Amino acid sequence: MDTRDSPISGDQRANKVFVAHILLIALILAAHVGCKILMRISPTALSSRTDQLFDLALENNVPTYFSSLALIATAGVAIVIAMRASALRKGPVLSWLFVAVCLFFMAADEAFAIHDGFSPALRAQWETSGAFFHAWTLVYGALAIVVVLLCLPLVRHLSRATFARLAVAAVVFLGSAIGFELIQSMFLSEALGPRSSGSVNWETVQLNPLNALTVILEEAGEMLGVALALRALILHYDTEMQGNSATKTA
């Protein structure tokens, strides 16, 4: 029997992409940890430029652009699904396009650190400290709720399997992006002391092993969440959108 058009081929495609994605994430995490260990053992063994290139806590480097590209790829799959839904006249096309727009925005935010740009102004305006030192978490947390509500029409058209996969991906991503950021905010707020508007003692923060761990967990969770979302969308397209089309034309 010819299995080229069977549902299992879709599973294999999604799983191959997922495994490759996870391997790349593992390499990035290993590079970050390896650089930090080398810098601790022998500060002269590695240039600070190389260390910054793989530092998960910094912007404009390999982890940042990798995450942005992964989000763009996921948005691209959402657009393909929207086009397929339009061709089959099945499913909320606008909802899929909305998902793609949200993913593109997340990619831009990751690449250009949009949230970090306006966070200091919000912190000064709202006088936030402690867990909300990074005031952007309040704004993005509210936006996440709005996005979920706007996606309810799409949820009604998803299979239980696709919904479960996307829900897990969202929980992993948001739990890591916002949850661990709240913990890091407490470390930063503590480093500032009573002068919440002063400059951060980054050496104190970086030497805190718990903060270093939360940075790794946050970035690893964000990247894993995107990998899970990409796998879910590929599976949805290959096993449901394509499968429906094959059934109609058989």
Secondary structure as UniProt FT lines:
FT   TURN            4..5
FT   HELIX           7..41
FT   TURN            43..44
FT   HELIX           48..53
FT   TURN            56..57
FT   HELIX           62..88
FT   HELIX           93..112
FT   HELIX           114..126
FT   HELIX           130..132
FT   HELIX           136..150
FT   HELIX           152..155
FT   TURN            156..157
FT   HELIX           160..174
FT   HELIX           175..179
FT   HELIX           180..192
FT   TURN            193..194
FT   TURN            196..197
FT   HELIX           202..207
FT   HELIX           209..236
FT   HELIX           237..241
FT   HELIX           242..249
//
